[in-house]
Each structure stands twice: as C-alpha cells, then as structure tokens.
Amino acid sequence: MVLDLHTPLTDFPGVGPARGKKLAKLGLTDVESLLTYYPRDYEDRRRSSAIRSAPEDVPVCVRAMVAAAPRLNRIRRGLELVKARVVDATGTADVTWFNQSWMKDALRPGEEYVFFGRLEGQGGRRRMTNPVLQRPGDEAVTGCILPVYPLTAGITNHLMVRLARQAVEACAERLPETLPQPVRREHRLAAAEWACRQAHFPDSFETLAVARRRLVFEELFYLSAGLALLRGRRTARKGWRMEPAPVDGYQRLLPYPLTGAQRQVMEDISGDMAGGRPMNRLVQGDVGSGKTAVAGYAAWMCAQNGGQTALMVPTELLAEQHFRSLSALLEPAGVRVGLLTGSLRPAEKKELHRAIAAGEVDLVIGTHALLSQGVRFPRLGLVVADEQHRFGVEQRALLAGKGEAGESPHILVMSATPIPRTLALIVYGDLDVSVIRELPPGRRPVATYLIGEDKRQRMYNFIRKLTGEGRQVYIVCPAVEEGAGDPLGPPLKAATAYAGELQRDVFPDLTVGCVHGRMKPRDKEAVMSAFARGELQVLVSTTVVEVGVDVPNAALMVVEDADRFGLSQLHQLRGRVGRGSWQSYCVLLTRNTGPETLSRLRAFTATTDGFRIAEEDLRLRGPGDFFGQRQHGLPQLKVASLAEDVELLREAQDAARALLAVDPELTRPEHRPVLERIRALFAEEADAFN
C-alpha cells in the first residue's frame, strides 16, 4: 500500500469503519495526524536479566522456557486466570495472566519466549503477573524503547504502535520543514523528519531528548508567534478613547478603603481605556481580593464617558449577587443598572431588551442570556467577563460584537483562579495581565486542617458546634452517585447518597440540602438560593459550588476524599468560606495514606496564598486540566509541558519576537510556511490571520 500524509487511517489493514471512528475520537483521521500524535510515555524494554537476579522494582526482559502446559482456572464469572511455570538456568517463575484465556493455547511447553514484566519475590522461585511476551529474535515488543500512546476504549497500544510504525517508515520524510533555517541553526534544533522518527521510536533516551527539544520548541514558537500576531492586530484596531476617571472619585462611592493593589489595577484600566486602542486586560485576584470593586470602577468610568457595559457571569445566582452590590454602589452616582437572566418573564425580558437598545441602561449584568439574539447595545464601550475560565475566547468575541458603535469595545476579564506566570503567558497570551495579590484589611485567613477517617466523629461534632452558633457548612464530595472511582479502591463519597445519610442518621435535627451538576439549572439555583438565605444549615455538593454566590454566614468547608482534587480546586473551594466577620475553617478528609498524597495536602494546609498553591499544583500535575475545562479558541499543547519547559518557552518567545521584528505580517515568501502553520494551529481564530 502506498501511503502519503493524507491517506485515511481506514485504508490501513485492520482498521475498518468502526475502528476508524474510535481513532477519530483521538483526533486521528489520516497519516499526518498520526505522525504528530506523540507518545505520552515510553517503556524501556531493552534491559534483560536472569530470573534469580532480576530487580523487583523495575520491569525487565527475561528469556525463559515454558516448563509445562499452562492451566486455565475460572475463579468466577468475569475472572479467569491462566497460570504457567517458566524456567531458565538460574531459577523458576510462576506467571499469571488475568482474563487472557487465549494465553493457554498461545504458549507451547518446551519452547523459549522473552517475557517483559516485573518479577516479585526473591531467589530462585519468583512470580510474574500479566507480562507481555514474544519469541526470541522478534524485537517488536521487547528489546526496544516502546512508545506508550494516549488511548480510548477499543484502541490498544499494540494497534497504535503498529499504525505509527507503518506511518513513520512510509511518510516521516514527507513532513514539511516549516521552521525557518536561521531559527533552526541559531537554536540548534534537529530536522523535522529525524525528530518525528525519534519521538515515536527512539534509538535511545538521549536521542529522544534531542527530538523532544525540537518538537517542544516548534510548538511553543508557533503558539508565541500566533499570540503575538493576534495581539498586534488587536492593538492596531481603533478603540473608544475615554476620558480618564480619577480613582479618588470612585473611592468616595465605596464604604471601605481600596487596597493599594486595587488602586494600581484601576490605574492600569484607566490608562488602557484612555489610550485609543481596545483594552484586553485580565485581572487575576485571589478569592476575596476585591475584583468586583475593580469591575465597578471600569463600568463607572465607561458610564461617565457615555458608554454601556455588559458584565457576563456564569450563574444566575452570581448575576443577582453582582446586581445587588453594584446597583447599590453605582446607582447613587447616576449609573443605571439592569439584570438579564434566563429566568426573567418574557415581558420583563422584552422591556429590558428595549431599554438596552434605547441606551437607557448603562450597566447590564447577566448570564449567557447576554449573548441571545435580541440583545443590542447602541454604545457598548466595555465587556467584562467574570470567572474567565468559564467563558471561551469565542464567547468574549460574541458579546463584544453586540455593540453598534464603530469602535471595538474594551474587554476586561476577571479570574479568581490564580495562574502561575508561566501558564498565564500561554493561556492569556492575547491579554495584558494585572494581579491583585493583596487582600482587604481585616480579612482572617481560613484555618485549614487535614484529617483521616478516624477523626470523622470529631468533625461531625464540630459541625454541630458551628451550626449551634448559627453558622452554615459546606460538605463537598468528588462524585454525584455511588460507584464512582477505582473499582479496587474504597468507594468515593457521593453527594446524593451522603446527603441522605447525613440527614437520616447523623443530623436528623438539622436541615441538609444537596446540589450537583446533573440537576436542572433551575433546581440547582433553588438549592443554592435556599442556602444563601440561611434556610439550609448543611449543603452537600459536588464542585458546582467552586464558583458560587457569597454566603458570609458559611464558616466551614469540608472536602471529602480531598486527595481526588487538584490543589487549585481545593483553594477555590476553601474560598467559599471566610467571607464573614468570624473565624472560618476548611477540613480536608482523606483515606489515602500514601506519603506523596499526604505531603501534597499538607503543603496546601500550610499556606493560603493562591499563587504559591497554583505554582505547586502546576509542578505536581502539569497544565493539562488546570481549569477543569479547556480555554476554547486557544490551541491545545501536544508535547510541551509548561511545568518543565519554562526555559524553552522563553527561548521560543524570543525567537518568535525576533522573526516578527523582521517581518511583522509574515509576508515574505520564506515565512509563508510559518503563517500557514499558525493559521492551522489557531483554527478558531483563522479570520484574524487573513
């Protein structure tokens, strides 16, 4: 079969329509997508050993003879064991395969095989479980560094290795070399073909490191160049030039003093909005750092210049909370505030749409309802997105497009998820970043404790003590229903069953509610509202409360199976309490006694600085699922790790800046391949590069 980069994977032997659909779930449709689908890990199958001398802690290859015919034992339905005894000159190993009944007939007594796996026990009589094997001399499975690919149901690593080998051998040489020669030379980067071959089937871990360096640099280079182009095109557009508004004038509206950090961010915003270019600024602030007051300042300045502001938040409860606080703050200064949510009655919605279109509302606070068809702003000067990671780049652009004035509106995005600087460079590469690291005076840190299952009764007693004092309690579980998690481990706490158990057996005299992501939005909002009004004393939930309404009376956050959460997510959950005038607490409960797990959770209890926690989280988990969901509109990294490749990121950014300084629009013929790669990478922003 003759292959080229565009050959569909369904043309490969053994890949029919059904397998083709499963491969497509991984983004694999043709040879080119397969060549750039890199392994997530590698197994060193070159190390060989005799049975007696094999180490216990690492898998090795053992050449041994099958001593007797394998036996098949059916233990129960769904559990079959194949057992065989193998021998070499130094000892014997008992080998077991779980649910691989075909092994009984695959092994022939008296013949030699190479087995790859871990040998347990010591001396001349040892054990091996589920090893892979092959006949001596066939190095497809042993005797090599084997790539391990990300998989999906129905796709095995064996199939991926076979397909990748065919693709690499036939088409690696056809991969285009898009990096400019001067960039490759200056940064000592391997050729595209060689890097592809070594990334899939490395000769050694040394050659793999060289190949990976090329691929990581390339990925970060195109990402940096694309973001720089986006930023350049944005700053080239005309924005509404507004008259600056003195921060001291805004301070007079507030019942509390602004922090120095808040003032600095307001000065940044004022400078942006007065500069004649569209502002595109991210305000990062830890939980409770006062970002809402900053958004209020931007809306106040916009209204003073005759403009309208749209403030979009992820939930109706949060919209109502912002409406109450901002209308109380701004309406005495003449700023007219409206609330637009999905639950408004049709007549109310119609009237608000009319008032917005007539310019009778200066600040509209709403949910996704702001994106609906009937909403038009004649003088949209500012778009604010709260909890930025809940909204994609596309939704920001949709809302900005609601304006009918000639200039592009200013955009302010806010996030309570502290993001390490290295990650912010990528995720928010098209934004200017302001950080509020200072908490308002008088706010008490939340006391945080880590406990085991043996302290559960004491925790229940503490809940009873706090509720007796009139406080309220959150209890967060990792699962909605029972049965989630590792089938071999203890079942995870499930919100629905646990809420029922607490109400029935533990706190029959308290009011216990339950909220989770599978509930209808209206039902979810009703439970959260009841908790906010103080009608529920204990709220059992999943992480849907991570971004929630302020409940100053809530003084305790309990996180069940805390080891199942990332540190940044735990920090967001902890931020739900500590908003009142009394001491608040966060209790992490875990049944996991692993030293790494306990060390990670103890590190969390030792600090309330969200930025330090975020750095630690990035180091431990990598950037993969840092936000719980991906930023829409920005490319997904395939090879680079922002925890490990910070130096290479800086190098790639410098190279991208140098190239754009010479050819700002990449119009030179030799840079055409670079522009094409950027267009492909930023597919959702493709129009910006035309």
Long-range contacts (C-beta under 8 A, 24 or more apart in sequence): 2-170, 3-31, 3-166, 3-167, 3-170, 3-171, 4-31, 4-171, 4-174, 5-30, 5-31, 5-32, 5-35, 5-171, 5-174, 5-175, 6-30, 6-31, 6-32, 7-31, 9-34, 9-163, 12-163, 12-166, 14-159, 14-162, 15-163, 18-154, 19-154, 19-155, 19-159, 22-152, 22-153, 22-154, 22-155, 23-155, 25-152, 26-150, 26-151, 26-152, 26-155, 31-167, 31-170, 31-171, 32-171, 32-175, 34-163, 34-164, 34-167, 35-164, 35-167, 35-168, 35-171, 35-172, 35-175, 35-196, 35-200, 36-196, 36-638, 37-149, 37-150, 37-164, 37-638, 38-199, 38-200, 38-215, 38-638, 38-639, 39-147, 39-148, 39-149, 39-199, 39-200, 40-148, 40-149, 40-150, 41-147, 41-148, 42-145, 42-146, 42-147, 42-148, 42-202, 42-205, 42-208, 43-116, 43-145, 43-146, 43-148, 44-145, 44-205, 45-116, 45-141, 45-142, 45-143, 45-144, 45-145, 45-146, 46-143, 46-144, 46-145, 48-114, 48-143, 49-119, 50-88, 50-89, 50-90, 50-91, 51-86, 51-87, 51-88, 51-90, 51-91, 51-92, 51-93, 51-119, 51-124, 51-126, 52-90, 52-91, 52-123, 52-124, 52-126, 53-90, 54-119, 54-126, 55-119, 56-118, 56-119, 56-120, 56-121, 56-122, 57-118, 58-118, 59-116, 59-117, 59-118, 60-116, 60-117, 60-118, 60-119, 61-114, 61-115, 61-116, 61-142, 61-143, 62-86, 62-88, 62-93, 62-114, 62-115, 62-116, 62-119, 62-128, 63-88, 63-112, 63-113, 63-114, 63-115, 63-136, 64-88, 64-93, 64-112, 64-113, 64-115, 65-110, 65-111, 65-112, 65-113, 66-107, 66-108, 66-109, 66-110, 66-111, 66-113, 67-92, 67-109, 68-109, 69-109, 70-103, 70-104, 70-107, 71-104, 72-101, 72-104, 86-113, 86-115, 86-128, 90-124, 91-123, 91-124, 91-125, 91-126, 92-124, 92-125, 92-126, 93-119, 93-125, 93-126, 93-127, 93-128, 94-125, 94-126, 94-127, 94-128, 95-127, 95-128, 95-129, 95-131, 96-127, 96-128, 96-129, 96-130, 97-129, 97-130, 98-129, 98-130, 100-130, 111-135, 112-136, 114-142, 114-143, 116-141, 116-142, 144-201, 145-201, 145-202, 145-203, 145-204, 145-205, 145-208, 147-200, 147-201, 164-200, 164-201, 165-200, 165-201, 168-196, 168-197, 168-200, 168-201, 172-196, 172-197, 176-673, 178-673, 178-674, 178-676, 178-677, 179-218, 179-221, 179-674, 180-659, 180-670, 180-671, 180-674, 183-221, 183-655, 183-659, 186-655, 187-217, 187-651, 187-655, 189-213, 189-214, 189-217, 189-218, 190-214, 199-639, 212-639, 213-648, 215-639, 216-639, 216-640, 216-641, 216-645, 216-648, 217-648, 217-651, 217-652, 217-655, 219-637, 219-638, 219-639, 219-640, 220-640, 220-645, 220-648, 220-649, 220-652, 220-653, 221-652, 221-655, 221-656, 222-674, 222-677, 222-678, 222-681, 223-426, 223-429, 223-635, 223-637, 223-652, 223-681, 224-429, 224-649, 224-652, 224-653, 224-655, 224-656, 224-657, 225-656, 225-659, 225-660, 225-666, 225-674, 225-678, 226-635, 226-678, 226-681, 226-682, 226-685, 226-689, 227-426, 227-429, 227-430, 228-429, 228-656, 228-657, 228-660, 229-660, 229-665, 229-666, 229-678, 229-688, 229-689, 230-429, 230-430, 230-682, 230-685, 230-688, 231-280, 231-429, 231-430, 232-660, 232-664, 233-688, 234-277, 234-278, 234-280, 234-430, 235-277, 235-278, 237-277, 237-278, 237-408, 238-276, 238-277, 238-278, 238-406, 238-407, 238-408, 239-273, 239-275, 239-276, 239-277, 239-278, 239-279, 239-407, 239-408, 239-409, 239-410, 240-273, 240-278, 240-305, 240-307, 240-381, 240-405, 240-407, 240-408, 240-409, 240-410, 241-274, 241-275, 241-276, 242-273, 242-274, 242-301, 242-302, 242-304, 242-305, 242-307, 242-381, 243-274, 243-304, 243-305, 244-270, 244-271, 244-273, 244-274, 244-301, 245-270, 245-297, 245-300, 245-301, 245-304, 247-297, 250-296, 250-297, 250-300, 250-301, 253-300, 253-329, 253-330, 253-332, 253-333, 254-293, 254-329, 256-440, 257-441, 258-290, 258-293, 259-289, 259-290, 259-436, 259-438, 259-439, 259-440, 259-441, 260-438, 261-285, 261-289, 261-435, 261-436, 261-437, 261-438, 262-289, 262-290, 262-293, 262-294, 262-436, 262-438, 264-434, 265-294, 265-434, 265-436, 266-294, 266-297, 266-298, 268-432, 268-434, 269-294, 269-297, 269-298, 269-301, 269-412, 269-434, 270-301, 272-410, 272-432, 273-298, 273-301, 273-302, 273-381, 273-382, 273-410, 278-407, 278-408, 278-409, 278-410, 278-411, 279-410, 279-411, 279-412, 279-432, 280-410, 280-411, 280-430, 280-431, 280-432, 281-411, 281-412, 281-413, 281-431, 281-432, 281-433, 281-434, 282-388, 282-413, 282-414, 282-415, 282-424, 282-428, 282-431, 282-432, 282-433, 282-434, 283-412, 283-413, 283-414, 283-415, 283-434, 283-435, 283-436, 284-414, 284-415, 284-417, 284-418, 284-419, 284-424, 284-433, 284-434, 284-435, 284-436, 285-414, 285-415, 285-416, 285-435, 285-436, 285-437, 286-416, 286-418, 286-436, 286-437, 286-439, 286-575, 286-609, 286-610, 286-611, 287-416, 287-571, 287-572, 287-574, 287-575, 287-610, 288-439, 288-440, 288-443, 288-575, 288-578, 288-579, 289-416, 289-436, 289-437, 289-438, 289-439, 289-440, 290-436, 290-440, 291-386, 291-414, 291-416, 291-436, 292-322, 292-325, 292-326, 294-414, 294-436, 295-326, 295-384, 295-386, 295-412, 295-414, 296-326, 296-329, 296-330, 298-382, 298-384, 298-410, 298-412, 299-326, 299-330, 299-335, 299-362, 299-363, 299-382, 299-384, 300-330, 300-333, 300-335, 302-362, 302-381, 302-382, 302-410, 303-330, 303-334, 303-335, 303-362, 303-363, 305-381, 306-379, 306-381, 307-362, 307-379, 307-380, 307-381, 307-382, 307-409, 308-356, 308-359, 308-361, 308-362, 308-363, 308-364, 308-377, 308-378, 308-379, 308-380, 308-381, 308-382, 309-362, 309-363, 309-364, 309-380, 309-381, 309-382, 309-383, 309-384, 310-364, 310-366, 310-370, 310-377, 310-380, 310-382, 310-383, 310-384, 310-399, 310-402, 311-363, 311-364, 311-365, 311-366, 311-384, 311-386, 312-366, 312-367, 312-368, 312-370, 312-371, 312-383, 312-384, 312-385, 312-386, 312-391, 312-395, 312-399, 313-365, 313-366, 313-367, 313-386, 313-387, 314-367, 314-386, 314-387, 314-390, 314-391, 314-547, 315-367, 315-525, 315-528, 315-547, 315-548, 315-549, 316-341, 316-342, 316-343, 316-367, 316-521, 316-525, 317-525, 317-528, 317-529, 317-532, 317-548, 317-549, 318-386, 318-387, 318-547, 318-548, 318-549, 319-365, 319-366, 319-367, 320-549, 321-549, 321-550, 322-365, 322-386, 323-365, 326-363, 326-365, 330-363, 335-362, 335-363, 336-360, 336-361, 336-362, 336-363, 337-361, 337-362, 337-363, 337-364, 337-365, 338-363, 338-364, 338-365, 339-364, 339-365, 339-366, 340-364, 340-365, 340-366, 340-367, 340-369, 340-370, 340-375, 341-366, 341-367, 341-369, 342-367, 342-368, 342-369, 342-521, 343-522, 343-525, 344-369, 349-374, 350-374, 368-395, 370-399, 370-402, 371-395, 371-398, 371-399, 371-402, 375-402, 376-402, 376-404, 377-402, 377-403, 377-404, 378-404, 378-405, 379-403, 379-404, 379-405, 380-404, 380-405, 380-409, 381-405, 381-409, 381-410, 382-409, 382-410, 382-411, 382-412, 383-409, 383-410, 383-411, 383-412, 384-411, 384-412, 384-413, 384-414, 385-411, 385-412, 385-413, 385-414, 386-414, 387-414, 387-415, 387-416, 387-547, 388-413, 388-414, 388-415, 389-415, 389-417, 389-627, 389-628, 389-629, 389-631, 390-547, 390-629, 392-631, 392-632, 392-633, 393-430, 393-631, 393-632, 393-633, 393-634, 393-684, 393-685, 394-632, 394-633, 394-684, 395-632, 416-547, 416-572, 416-575, 417-568, 417-572, 417-614, 417-627, 418-568, 418-571, 418-610, 418-611, 418-613, 418-614, 419-614, 419-626, 420-611, 420-614, 420-615, 420-618, 420-642, 422-618, 422-642, 422-643, 422-646, 422-649, 423-614, 423-618, 423-623, 423-626, 423-642, 425-649, 425-653, 426-623, 426-634, 426-637, 426-642, 426-649, 427-631, 427-634, 429-634, 435-611, 437-611, 443-578, 444-578, 444-583, 444-584, 445-578, 445-608, 446-557, 446-574, 446-577, 446-578, 446-584, 446-585, 446-586, 446-608, 447-583, 447-584, 447-585, 447-586, 448-574, 448-585, 448-586, 448-587, 448-588, 448-604, 448-605, 448-608, 449-585, 449-586, 449-587, 449-588, 449-605, 450-562, 450-588, 450-590, 450-598, 450-601, 450-602, 450-604, 450-605, 451-587, 451-588, 451-589, 451-590, 452-589, 452-590, 452-591, 452-593, 453-589, 453-591, 455-589, 456-589, 459-558, 459-587, 459-589, 460-506, 460-507, 462-556, 462-585, 462-587, 463-507, 463-538, 463-556, 463-558, 464-507, 464-510, 466-555, 466-556, 467-510, 467-537, 467-538, 470-553, 471-553, 471-554, 471-555, 471-556, 471-582, 472-531, 472-534, 472-536, 472-537, 472-538, 472-539, 472-551, 472-553, 472-554, 472-555, 472-556, 473-537, 473-538, 473-539, 473-554, 473-555, 473-556, 473-557, 473-558, 474-539, 474-541, 474-545, 474-554, 474-556, 474-557, 474-558, 474-573, 474-576, 474-577, 475-502, 475-538, 475-539, 475-540, 475-541, 475-558, 475-560, 476-540, 476-541, 476-542, 476-543, 476-545, 476-557, 476-558, 476-559, 476-560, 476-573, 477-540, 477-541, 477-542, 477-560, 477-561, 478-542, 478-560, 478-561, 478-564, 478-565, 479-542, 480-516, 480-517, 480-518, 480-542, 485-564, 490-591, 492-560, 492-561, 492-564, 493-560, 493-561, 495-540, 495-541, 495-542, 498-540, 498-560, 499-540, 502-538, 502-540, 507-537, 507-538, 510-537, 510-538, 511-535, 511-536, 511-537, 511-538, 512-536, 512-537, 512-538, 512-539, 512-540, 513-538, 513-539, 513-540, 514-539, 514-540, 514-541, 515-539, 515-540, 515-541, 515-542, 515-544, 515-545, 516-541, 516-542, 516-544, 517-542, 517-543, 517-544, 543-569, 543-573, 543-628, 545-573, 545-576, 546-572, 546-573, 546-576, 546-628, 547-572, 548-576, 550-579, 551-576, 551-579, 552-579, 552-580, 552-581, 553-580, 554-579, 554-580, 554-584, 555-580, 555-582, 555-583, 555-584, 555-585, 556-584, 556-585, 556-586, 556-587, 557-584, 557-585, 557-586, 557-587, 558-586, 558-587, 558-589, 559-586, 559-587, 559-588, 559-589, 560-589, 561-589, 561-590, 561-591, 562-588, 562-589, 562-590, 562-601, 563-590, 563-592, 563-594, 563-597, 563-600, 563-601, 566-617, 566-621, 566-625, 566-626, 567-600, 567-603, 567-604, 567-613, 567-614, 567-616, 567-617, 567-620, 568-610, 568-613, 568-614, 568-617, 568-626, 569-628, 570-604, 570-613, 571-604, 571-610, 571-613, 571-614, 574-608, 618-642, 618-643, 619-643, 632-684, 633-684, 633-685, 634-682, 635-681, 635-682
